[in-house]
Amino acid sequence: MRHEVTLWTRSAVDCEQLARVRVSTYLPQCRLPDAVRVEADLARAVEGAQIAIIATATSGLRPVAQALAATPPAQLLWACKGFEENTRRLPHEIVAECLPGLREVGALSGPSFAMEVARAQPTALVLASEAAHFAASAAAALNSPRLRLYSSRDVRGVEIGGAVKNVIAIAAGISDGLELGRNARAALVTRGLAEMVRLGVAMGGQAETFMGLAGLGDLVLTCTGDLSRNREVGVQLARGRSLAQVLDGLGHVAEGVRSAEAVRGMSAQQGVEMPITEAVCAVLAGALTPTEAVQRLLTRDPRAE
């Protein structure tokens, strides 16, 4: 390993298990390398660290960032994708509220199923920070033959891409669950990208960001990959299961479920039309069945692309 790595989890039980058996409940097929130190105390875990990385669901970002306020690291990255459910805050806005003194901070995003990263299968990500020097230096520090890092200054665009793609993936899962075919899935991915770009640019992101890893790349992976939790939500909803049943059986967080209403709210606030997002929100709320939502999308008036 190129770096000394210390791992901390919010659950003391998980910490104890990781230290003892070196296997996570969430990735049981992958053994934690012996060189990784497991630490149950957060302050001790980040003490002397060059870079701290928060890899939680977006709902977990605020409590972890608040806990770090007592002993803030010099540099901080987060691998959280989505809007905060109640506040509609993006991850960088949460970090700015909780750790206002940190300047060398950034978002880590892109097409990356955790299982494949853990197995050291080739992956490319984007590291976005408003501090250009930090984006470049942190990307260089984390770059490896199996994990390629590209730097960016468009934090907002990278984070919006990571949030919207999860919502579109639920729609793609519904399409696949209804067995509508590859043509329909390709159309959803393409029109979903259009929705992502419209909202992202309206909120201050750069259009070219959404053509890269954090936009199109992550969208394609999440809409087509069998390891996609958000796609699986859509598949199961299309097969007649209730949302509660789907989430209960999933075992992991599906960020698209939590972010869908926030994305819809932001689109209304920005005056941006997002019909796929609207349809997903209606299905999640129980206002439309998956078949009715698809029918609504298919019967929209034709228009110029």
C-alpha contacts under 8 A as a table, 3 or more apart, distances in Angstrom:
res1	aa1	res2	aa2	distance
1	M	4	E	7.29
1	M	35	A	7.66
4	E	35	A	7.55
4	E	36	V	7.16
5	V	35	A	7.47
5	V	36	V	5.19
5	V	37	R	6.29
6	T	36	V	5.72
6	T	37	R	4.60
6	T	38	V	5.68
6	T	39	E	6.63
6	T	45	A	6.00
6	T	46	V	7.79
7	L	36	V	6.91
7	L	37	R	6.10
7	L	38	V	4.80
7	L	39	E	6.04
7	L	45	A	6.97
8	W	15	C	6.83
8	W	38	V	6.08
8	W	39	E	5.26
8	W	40	A	5.81
8	W	41	D	7.23
8	W	42	L	6.42
8	W	45	A	6.39
9	T	12	A	7.10
9	T	14	D	6.73
9	T	15	C	6.00
9	T	40	A	6.96
10	R	14	D	7.93
11	S	14	D	5.19
11	S	15	C	6.35
12	A	15	C	4.99
12	A	16	E	6.19
12	A	40	A	6.21
13	V	16	E	5.17
13	V	17	Q	6.24
14	D	17	Q	5.07
14	D	18	L	6.02
14	D	24	S	7.50
14	D	25	T	7.90
15	C	18	L	5.16
15	C	19	A	6.11
15	C	38	V	6.60
15	C	39	E	6.96
15	C	40	A	5.84
16	E	19	A	5.22
16	E	20	R	6.10
16	E	40	A	7.79
17	Q	20	R	5.08
17	Q	21	V	5.80
17	Q	22	R	7.00
17	Q	23	V	7.33
17	Q	24	S	7.54
18	L	21	V	5.60
18	L	22	R	4.46
18	L	23	V	5.55
18	L	24	S	6.06
18	L	32	L	7.69
18	L	38	V	6.99
19	A	22	R	5.66
19	A	37	R	7.82
19	A	38	V	5.68
22	R	31	R	5.67
22	R	32	L	4.95
22	R	33	P	7.48
22	R	34	D	7.74
23	V	27	L	7.13
23	V	28	P	5.75
23	V	29	Q	7.77
23	V	30	C	6.51
23	V	31	R	5.00
23	V	32	L	5.88
24	S	27	L	5.19
24	S	28	P	5.45
24	S	30	C	7.65
24	S	31	R	7.65
24	S	32	L	7.77
25	T	28	P	5.47
26	Y	252	H	7.80
27	L	30	C	5.74
27	L	115	M	6.74
28	P	31	R	7.40
30	C	115	M	7.82
30	C	118	A	6.59
30	C	119	R	6.94
32	L	36	V	7.02
33	P	36	V	5.69
34	D	37	R	7.63
39	E	42	L	7.23
39	E	44	R	7.19
39	E	45	A	5.63
40	A	45	A	7.55
41	D	44	R	5.48
41	D	45	A	6.13
42	L	45	A	4.90
42	L	46	V	6.39
42	L	67	A	7.98
42	L	68	L	7.66
43	A	46	V	5.58
43	A	47	E	6.09
43	A	68	L	7.50
43	A	71	T	6.18
44	R	47	E	5.09
45	A	49	A	7.89
46	V	49	A	5.20
46	V	52	A	6.59
46	V	71	T	7.92
46	V	73	P	6.47
47	E	71	T	7.91
47	E	73	P	7.57
49	A	52	A	6.51
49	A	73	P	6.87
49	A	74	A	7.78
50	Q	73	P	7.58
50	Q	74	A	6.69
50	Q	75	Q	6.55
51	I	73	P	7.01
51	I	74	A	6.88
51	I	75	Q	4.87
51	I	76	L	5.64
51	I	77	L	7.27
52	A	73	P	6.39
52	A	75	Q	6.27
52	A	76	L	4.87
52	A	77	L	6.24
53	I	76	L	5.84
53	I	77	L	4.66
53	I	78	W	5.36
53	I	79	A	7.33
54	I	61	L	7.18
54	I	64	V	7.69
54	I	76	L	7.70
54	I	77	L	6.29
54	I	78	W	4.56
54	I	79	A	6.22
54	I	80	C	7.69
55	A	78	W	5.90
55	A	79	A	4.90
55	A	80	C	6.25
56	T	59	S	7.69
56	T	60	G	5.60
56	T	61	L	6.24
56	T	79	A	6.98
56	T	80	C	6.00
57	A	60	G	5.35
57	A	61	L	6.76
57	A	80	C	5.66
57	A	81	K	7.20
57	A	253	V	7.02
57	A	255	E	7.26
58	T	61	L	5.21
58	T	62	R	7.80
58	T	80	C	5.17
58	T	81	K	6.21
58	T	82	G	6.03
58	T	83	F	6.93
58	T	84	E	6.07
58	T	91	P	6.97
58	T	255	E	7.71
59	S	62	R	6.87
59	S	84	E	6.11
59	S	85	E	7.33
60	G	63	P	5.83
60	G	64	V	6.39
61	L	64	V	5.36
61	L	65	A	5.99
61	L	80	C	7.41
61	L	91	P	7.35
61	L	94	I	7.54
61	L	95	V	7.93
62	R	65	A	5.11
62	R	66	Q	6.00
62	R	94	I	6.19
62	R	95	V	7.21
62	R	98	C	7.13
63	P	66	Q	5.06
63	P	67	A	6.12
64	V	67	A	5.00
64	V	68	L	6.25
65	A	68	L	5.01
65	A	69	A	6.47
65	A	95	V	6.41
65	A	98	C	5.90
65	A	99	L	6.86
66	Q	69	A	5.24
66	Q	70	A	7.91
66	Q	98	C	5.42
66	Q	99	L	7.35
67	A	70	A	6.44
68	L	71	T	5.42
68	L	72	P	5.06
68	L	73	P	7.54
68	L	99	L	7.92
69	A	72	P	5.12
69	A	98	C	6.89
69	A	99	L	5.99
72	P	99	L	7.54
72	P	102	L	7.95
73	P	76	L	6.56
74	A	102	L	7.22
74	A	104	E	7.19
75	Q	102	L	7.34
75	Q	103	R	7.76
75	Q	104	E	5.10
75	Q	105	V	5.78
76	L	102	L	7.99
76	L	104	E	6.59
76	L	105	V	4.72
76	L	106	G	6.57
77	L	105	V	5.62
77	L	106	G	4.87
77	L	107	A	5.57
77	L	108	L	6.50
78	W	91	P	7.83
78	W	106	G	6.66
78	W	107	A	5.18
78	W	108	L	5.83
79	A	107	A	6.22
79	A	108	L	4.91
79	A	109	S	6.08
80	C	91	P	6.81
80	C	107	A	7.77
80	C	108	L	7.74
80	C	109	S	7.75
81	K	91	P	7.64
81	K	109	S	7.54
81	K	159	E	6.49
81	K	162	G	4.95
81	K	163	A	5.29
81	K	255	E	7.11
82	G	90	L	6.81
82	G	91	P	7.49
82	G	159	E	7.14
82	G	160	I	7.37
82	G	162	G	6.22
82	G	163	A	3.89
82	G	164	V	7.44
82	G	166	N	7.95
82	G	255	E	6.22
82	G	256	G	7.37
82	G	258	R	7.87
82	G	259	S	5.68
83	F	87	T	7.94
83	F	88	R	5.15
83	F	89	R	5.46
83	F	90	L	4.97
83	F	91	P	7.04
83	F	163	A	6.33
83	F	258	R	7.86
83	F	259	S	5.40
83	F	262	A	6.43
83	F	263	V	7.50
84	E	87	T	5.70
84	E	88	R	4.95
84	E	89	R	5.14
84	E	90	L	6.41
84	E	91	P	7.49
84	E	258	R	7.92
84	E	259	S	7.13
84	E	262	A	7.80
85	E	88	R	5.75
85	E	89	R	7.91
85	E	258	R	5.85
85	E	259	S	6.10
85	E	261	E	7.94
85	E	262	A	6.40
86	N	262	A	7.93
88	R	262	A	5.54
88	R	266	M	7.81
89	R	93	E	5.91
89	R	94	I	6.38
90	L	93	E	5.37
90	L	94	I	6.54
90	L	156	R	7.83
90	L	159	E	6.85
90	L	160	I	7.71
91	P	94	I	5.10
91	P	95	V	6.32
91	P	107	A	7.97
91	P	159	E	7.32
92	H	95	V	5.10
92	H	96	A	6.13
92	H	106	G	7.43
92	H	107	A	7.38
92	H	155	V	7.54
92	H	156	R	7.83
93	E	96	A	5.07
93	E	97	E	6.29
94	I	97	E	5.20
94	I	98	C	6.26
95	V	98	C	5.13
95	V	99	L	5.56
95	V	100	P	7.30
96	A	99	L	5.36
96	A	100	P	4.78
96	A	101	G	7.98
96	A	102	L	7.76
97	E	100	P	5.74
99	L	102	L	5.90
102	L	105	V	6.69
103	R	131	A	7.41
104	E	129	S	7.63
104	E	131	A	6.43
104	E	134	F	5.98
105	V	129	S	6.19
105	V	131	A	7.69
105	V	134	F	7.66
106	G	127	L	6.65
106	G	128	A	5.29
106	G	129	S	4.31
106	G	130	E	7.45
106	G	135	A	7.13
106	G	155	V	7.10
107	A	127	L	5.68
107	A	128	A	5.12
107	A	129	S	6.55
107	A	155	V	6.49
107	A	158	V	7.58
107	A	159	E	7.29
108	L	125	L	6.99
108	L	126	V	5.96
108	L	127	L	4.65
108	L	128	A	6.53
109	S	112	S	7.94
109	S	125	L	5.74
109	S	126	V	5.51
109	S	127	L	6.58
109	S	158	V	6.96
109	S	159	E	7.57
109	S	162	G	6.88
109	S	213	L	7.84
109	S	214	A	5.76
110	G	124	A	7.01
110	G	125	L	4.68
110	G	126	V	5.93
110	G	162	G	7.38
110	G	213	L	5.01
110	G	214	A	4.27
110	G	215	G	7.45
110	G	217	G	6.70
110	G	218	D	5.25
111	P	123	T	7.46
111	P	124	A	7.12
111	P	125	L	6.75
111	P	213	L	6.46
111	P	214	A	6.92
111	P	217	G	5.72
111	P	218	D	4.05
111	P	219	L	7.65
111	P	221	L	6.02
111	P	222	T	7.59
112	S	116	E	7.25
112	S	117	V	6.69
112	S	123	T	6.45
112	S	124	A	7.63
112	S	125	L	7.50
112	S	218	D	7.49
113	F	116	E	5.57
113	F	117	V	6.48
113	F	227	L	6.91
113	F	228	S	7.56
114	A	117	V	5.11
114	A	118	A	6.04
115	M	118	A	5.16
115	M	119	R	6.27
116	E	119	R	5.02
116	E	120	A	6.32
116	E	121	Q	5.28
116	E	122	P	7.84
116	E	123	T	7.97
117	V	120	A	5.05
117	V	121	Q	5.73
117	V	122	P	7.39
117	V	123	T	6.74
117	V	147	L	7.87
118	A	121	Q	7.59
120	A	146	R	5.98
120	A	147	L	7.79
121	Q	146	R	6.20
122	P	145	P	7.72
122	P	146	R	4.52
122	P	147	L	5.97
122	P	148	R	7.85
123	T	146	R	6.21
123	T	147	L	4.99
123	T	148	R	6.26
124	A	147	L	5.69
124	A	148	R	4.56
124	A	149	L	5.85
124	A	150	Y	7.63
124	A	213	L	7.50
125	L	147	L	7.44
125	L	148	R	6.27
125	L	149	L	5.05
125	L	150	Y	6.25
125	L	213	L	6.43
125	L	214	A	7.46
126	V	149	L	5.57
126	V	150	Y	4.66
126	V	151	S	5.61
126	V	152	S	6.77
126	V	213	L	6.52
126	V	214	A	6.62
127	L	135	A	6.14
127	L	138	A	7.84
127	L	139	A	6.30
127	L	149	L	6.63
127	L	150	Y	6.04
127	L	151	S	4.82
127	L	152	S	6.03
128	A	135	A	5.93
128	A	151	S	5.74
128	A	152	S	4.43
128	A	153	R	5.15
128	A	154	D	6.01
128	A	155	V	5.04
128	A	158	V	6.99
129	S	132	A	6.30
129	S	134	F	6.92
129	S	135	A	5.22
129	S	151	S	7.85
129	S	152	S	6.41
129	S	153	R	4.93
129	S	154	D	6.91
129	S	155	V	5.69
130	E	135	A	7.67
130	E	153	R	4.84
130	E	154	D	6.94
130	E	155	V	6.68
131	A	134	F	5.39
131	A	135	A	6.29
131	A	153	R	7.08
132	A	135	A	5.09
132	A	136	A	6.28
132	A	152	S	7.49
132	A	153	R	6.17
133	H	136	A	5.28
133	H	137	S	6.09
134	F	137	S	5.07
134	F	138	A	5.73
135	A	138	A	5.44
135	A	139	A	6.00
135	A	151	S	5.40
135	A	152	S	6.62
135	A	153	R	7.31
136	A	139	A	5.21
136	A	140	A	6.20
136	A	151	S	5.65
137	S	140	A	5.08
137	S	141	A	6.16
138	A	141	A	4.97
138	A	142	L	6.24
139	A	142	L	5.34
139	A	143	N	5.81
139	A	149	L	5.30
139	A	150	Y	6.41
139	A	151	S	6.17
140	A	143	N	5.16
140	A	149	L	7.27
142	L	147	L	7.73
142	L	149	L	7.13
143	N	147	L	5.72
143	N	148	R	5.17
143	N	149	L	5.33
144	S	147	L	4.97
144	S	148	R	5.94
145	P	148	R	6.69
152	S	155	V	7.36
154	D	157	G	5.38
154	D	158	V	6.19
154	D	205	G	6.48
154	D	206	Q	6.75
154	D	209	T	7.23
155	V	158	V	5.22
155	V	159	E	6.17
155	V	205	G	7.87
156	R	159	E	5.24
156	R	160	I	6.11
156	R	200	G	7.88
156	R	203	M	7.88
156	R	204	G	6.90
156	R	205	G	5.49
157	G	160	I	5.17
157	G	161	G	6.13
157	G	200	G	5.88
157	G	201	V	7.67
157	G	204	G	7.19
157	G	205	G	4.00
157	G	206	Q	6.00
157	G	207	A	7.97
157	G	209	T	6.13
157	G	210	F	7.12
158	V	161	G	5.27
158	V	162	G	6.39
158	V	205	G	7.76
158	V	209	T	6.62
158	V	210	F	7.52
158	V	214	A	5.40
158	V	215	G	7.05
159	E	162	G	5.04
159	E	163	A	6.29
159	E	214	A	7.74
160	I	163	A	5.07
160	I	164	V	6.08
160	I	196	M	7.57
160	I	200	G	5.98
160	I	205	G	7.84
161	G	164	V	5.44
161	G	165	K	6.01
161	G	196	M	6.46
161	G	200	G	7.29
161	G	210	F	6.38
161	G	214	A	5.70
161	G	215	G	4.71
161	G	218	D	7.96
162	G	165	K	5.72
162	G	166	N	6.99
162	G	214	A	6.16
162	G	215	G	6.85
162	G	218	D	7.21
163	A	166	N	5.84
163	A	167	V	7.29
163	A	255	E	7.71
163	A	256	G	7.18
163	A	259	S	6.71
163	A	263	V	7.76
164	V	167	V	5.35
164	V	168	I	6.50
164	V	196	M	6.02
164	V	256	G	7.63
164	V	259	S	7.86
164	V	260	A	7.80
164	V	263	V	6.83
165	K	168	I	5.14
165	K	169	A	6.07
165	K	192	G	7.70
165	K	193	L	7.95
165	K	196	M	7.44
165	K	215	G	7.31
165	K	218	D	6.90
165	K	219	L	4.92
165	K	222	T	7.14
165	K	223	C	7.96
165	K	256	G	7.86
166	N	169	A	5.02
166	N	170	I	6.65
166	N	219	L	7.54
166	N	222	T	6.93
166	N	230	N	5.95
166	N	231	R	7.98
166	N	254	A	7.97
166	N	255	E	6.45
166	N	256	G	4.41
166	N	259	S	7.97
167	V	170	I	5.37
167	V	171	A	6.87
167	V	230	N	7.38
167	V	256	G	4.54
167	V	257	V	7.13
167	V	259	S	7.19
167	V	260	A	5.64
167	V	277	T	6.53
167	V	280	V	7.10
168	I	171	A	5.07
168	I	172	A	6.30
168	I	188	L	7.49
168	I	189	V	7.23
168	I	192	G	5.83
168	I	219	L	7.69
168	I	223	C	7.19
168	I	276	I	7.03
168	I	277	T	6.80
168	I	280	V	7.88
169	A	172	A	4.87
169	A	173	G	6.08
169	A	219	L	7.24
169	A	222	T	5.72
169	A	223	C	4.41
169	A	224	T	7.99
169	A	230	N	5.65
169	A	231	R	4.83
169	A	234	G	7.54
169	A	256	G	7.73
170	I	173	G	5.00
170	I	174	I	6.27
170	I	223	C	7.63
170	I	230	N	5.18
170	I	231	R	4.72
170	I	232	E	7.30
170	I	233	V	6.10
170	I	234	G	4.42
170	I	235	V	7.68
170	I	256	G	7.00
170	I	280	V	7.01
171	A	174	I	5.05
171	A	175	S	6.31
171	A	188	L	7.36
171	A	231	R	7.37
171	A	234	G	6.06
171	A	276	I	7.12
171	A	280	V	6.13
172	A	175	S	5.04
172	A	176	D	6.22
172	A	185	R	5.77
172	A	188	L	6.37
172	A	189	V	7.31
172	A	223	C	5.53
172	A	224	T	7.66
172	A	231	R	6.24
172	A	234	G	6.92
173	G	176	D	5.01
173	G	177	G	5.88
173	G	223	C	6.98
173	G	230	N	7.49
173	G	231	R	4.21
173	G	232	E	5.92
173	G	233	V	6.79
173	G	234	G	4.03
173	G	235	V	4.38
173	G	236	Q	7.90
173	G	238	A	7.81
174	I	177	G	4.96
174	I	178	L	6.11
174	I	231	R	7.57
174	I	233	V	7.97
174	I	234	G	4.21
174	I	235	V	4.87
174	I	236	Q	7.61
174	I	237	L	6.71
174	I	238	A	5.08
174	I	290	P	6.53
175	S	178	L	5.24
175	S	179	E	6.22
175	S	180	L	5.49
175	S	181	G	7.44
175	S	184	A	6.91
175	S	185	R	6.42
175	S	234	G	7.72
175	S	235	V	7.43
175	S	238	A	7.67
175	S	294	V	7.89
176	D	179	E	4.82
176	D	180	L	6.07
176	D	181	G	6.69
176	D	185	R	7.19
176	D	235	V	6.18
177	G	180	L	7.79
177	G	234	G	6.97
177	G	235	V	4.15
177	G	236	Q	6.74
177	G	237	L	7.74
177	G	238	A	5.05
177	G	239	R	6.07
178	L	235	V	7.57
178	L	238	A	5.72
178	L	239	R	7.13
178	L	291	T	7.74
180	L	183	N	7.85
180	L	184	A	6.03
180	L	185	R	7.71
181	G	184	A	5.60
181	G	185	R	6.58
182	R	185	R	4.97
182	R	186	A	6.07
183	N	186	A	5.19
183	N	187	A	6.23
184	A	187	A	5.06
184	A	188	L	6.22
185	R	188	L	5.07
185	R	189	V	6.21
186	A	189	V	5.16
186	A	190	T	6.14
187	A	190	T	5.15
187	A	191	R	6.00
188	L	191	R	5.24
188	L	192	G	5.56
188	L	276	I	7.91
189	V	192	G	4.96
189	V	193	L	6.08
189	V	219	L	7.14
189	V	220	V	6.89
189	V	223	C	7.08
190	T	193	L	5.15
190	T	194	A	6.52
191	R	194	A	4.92
191	R	195	E	6.40
192	G	195	E	5.05
192	G	196	M	6.25
192	G	276	I	6.81
193	L	196	M	4.94
193	L	197	V	6.18
193	L	210	F	7.74
193	L	215	G	7.65
193	L	216	L	6.78
193	L	219	L	7.57
194	A	197	V	5.20
194	A	198	R	6.18
195	E	198	R	5.19
195	E	199	L	6.24
195	E	273	E	7.36
195	E	274	M	5.49
195	E	276	I	7.95
196	M	199	L	5.43
196	M	200	G	5.83
196	M	210	F	7.41
196	M	215	G	7.85
197	V	200	G	5.00
197	V	201	V	5.91
197	V	207	A	6.21
197	V	210	F	6.22
198	R	201	V	5.55
198	R	202	A	6.18
198	R	272	V	6.60
199	L	202	A	5.09
199	L	203	M	6.17
199	L	266	M	7.91
199	L	267	S	6.23
199	L	270	Q	7.41
199	L	272	V	6.17
200	G	203	M	5.17
200	G	204	G	6.37
200	G	205	G	5.01
200	G	206	Q	7.32
200	G	207	A	7.43
201	V	204	G	5.10
201	V	205	G	4.69
201	V	206	Q	5.89
201	V	207	A	6.01
202	A	205	G	7.26
202	A	270	Q	6.48
202	A	272	V	7.71
203	M	270	Q	7.43
205	G	209	T	7.42
206	Q	209	T	5.52
206	Q	210	F	7.48
207	A	210	F	5.76
207	A	211	M	7.33
208	E	211	M	5.27
208	E	212	G	6.92
209	T	212	G	5.38
209	T	213	L	7.85
209	T	214	A	7.03
209	T	215	G	6.53
210	F	213	L	7.61
210	F	214	A	6.52
210	F	215	G	4.01
210	F	216	L	5.89
211	M	214	A	7.98
211	M	215	G	5.73
211	M	216	L	5.21
211	M	217	G	7.61
212	G	215	G	5.44
212	G	216	L	5.70
212	G	217	G	6.04
213	L	216	L	6.11
213	L	217	G	4.30
213	L	218	D	5.98
214	A	217	G	6.07
214	A	218	D	5.52
214	A	219	L	7.93
215	G	218	D	5.61
215	G	219	L	6.01
216	L	219	L	4.96
216	L	220	V	6.05
217	G	220	V	5.47
217	G	221	L	6.43
218	D	221	L	5.19
218	D	222	T	6.02
219	L	222	T	5.29
219	L	223	C	5.98
220	V	223	C	5.29
220	V	224	T	6.09
221	L	224	T	5.45
221	L	225	G	5.45
221	L	228	S	7.76
222	T	225	G	5.72
222	T	228	S	5.30
222	T	230	N	7.25
222	T	231	R	6.66
223	C	228	S	7.29
223	C	231	R	5.93
224	T	228	S	7.66
224	T	231	R	7.58
225	G	228	S	5.48
225	G	231	R	7.86
226	D	231	R	7.80
226	D	232	E	7.58
228	S	231	R	5.33
228	S	232	E	6.23
229	R	232	E	5.00
229	R	233	V	6.33
229	R	250	L	7.47
229	R	252	H	7.52
229	R	253	V	7.63
229	R	254	A	5.60
230	N	233	V	5.13
230	N	234	G	6.71
230	N	254	A	5.29
230	N	255	E	7.10
230	N	256	G	5.98
230	N	257	V	7.61
231	R	234	G	5.22
231	R	235	V	6.29
232	E	235	V	4.92
232	E	236	Q	6.13
233	V	236	Q	5.36
233	V	237	L	6.16
233	V	243	L	7.81
233	V	246	V	6.27
233	V	247	L	7.50
233	V	254	A	7.65
234	G	237	L	5.11
234	G	238	A	6.12
235	V	238	A	5.23
235	V	239	R	6.43
236	Q	239	R	5.00
236	Q	240	G	6.66
236	Q	241	R	5.80
236	Q	246	V	6.44
237	L	240	G	5.33
237	L	241	R	5.10
237	L	242	S	6.28
237	L	243	L	6.66
237	L	246	V	7.25
237	L	290	P	7.06
238	A	241	R	7.38
238	A	290	P	5.59
238	A	291	T	7.57
241	R	245	Q	6.20
241	R	246	V	6.41
242	S	245	Q	5.18
242	S	246	V	6.25
243	L	246	V	5.04
243	L	247	L	6.14
243	L	284	L	6.79
244	A	247	L	5.31
244	A	248	D	6.01
245	Q	248	D	5.12
245	Q	249	G	6.23
246	V	249	G	5.33
246	V	250	L	6.09
247	L	250	L	5.06
247	L	251	G	7.19
247	L	252	H	7.98
247	L	253	V	7.95
247	L	254	A	7.91
248	D	251	G	6.60
250	L	253	V	7.65
254	A	257	V	5.90
254	A	258	R	7.30
255	E	258	R	5.27
255	E	259	S	6.01
256	G	259	S	5.01
256	G	260	A	5.57
257	V	260	A	5.60
257	V	284	L	7.41
258	R	261	E	7.14
258	R	262	A	7.78
259	S	262	A	5.16
259	S	263	V	6.05
260	A	263	V	5.16
260	A	264	R	6.21
260	A	277	T	6.90
260	A	280	V	7.34
260	A	281	C	6.03
261	E	264	R	4.97
261	E	265	G	6.01
261	E	281	C	6.19
262	A	265	G	4.96
262	A	266	M	6.09
263	V	266	M	5.13
263	V	267	S	6.15
263	V	277	T	7.50
264	R	267	S	5.10
264	R	268	A	6.32
264	R	274	M	7.48
264	R	277	T	6.33
264	R	278	E	6.41
264	R	281	C	7.55
265	G	268	A	5.17
265	G	269	Q	6.18
266	M	269	Q	4.92
266	M	270	Q	6.07
267	S	270	Q	5.11
267	S	271	G	5.86
267	S	272	V	4.84
267	S	273	E	6.69
267	S	274	M	6.86
268	A	271	G	5.00
268	A	272	V	6.19
268	A	273	E	7.67
269	Q	272	V	7.80
274	M	277	T	5.44
274	M	278	E	6.24
275	P	278	E	4.92
275	P	279	A	6.14
275	P	297	L	7.20
276	I	279	A	5.08
276	I	280	V	6.25
276	I	297	L	7.32
277	T	280	V	5.11
277	T	281	C	6.20
278	E	281	C	5.19
278	E	282	A	6.25
279	A	282	A	5.09
279	A	283	V	6.33
279	A	288	L	7.91
279	A	293	A	5.44
279	A	294	V	7.75
279	A	296	R	7.93
279	A	297	L	7.62
280	V	283	V	5.17
280	V	284	L	6.17
280	V	293	A	7.58
281	C	284	L	5.10
281	C	285	A	6.06
282	A	285	A	5.15
282	A	286	G	6.15
282	A	287	A	5.00
282	A	288	L	5.46
282	A	293	A	7.52
283	V	286	G	5.05
283	V	287	A	5.92
283	V	288	L	4.93
283	V	289	T	5.73
283	V	290	P	6.07
283	V	293	A	6.93
284	L	287	A	7.70
285	A	288	L	7.76
286	G	289	T	6.80
288	L	291	T	7.93
288	L	292	E	5.75
288	L	293	A	5.87
289	T	292	E	5.12
289	T	293	A	6.17
290	P	293	A	5.10
290	P	294	V	6.29
291	T	294	V	5.22
291	T	295	Q	6.18
292	E	295	Q	5.00
292	E	296	R	6.15
293	A	296	R	5.12
293	A	297	L	6.44
294	V	297	L	5.16
294	V	298	L	6.18
295	Q	298	L	5.05
295	Q	299	T	6.15
296	R	299	T	5.37
296	R	300	R	6.57
297	L	300	R	5.60
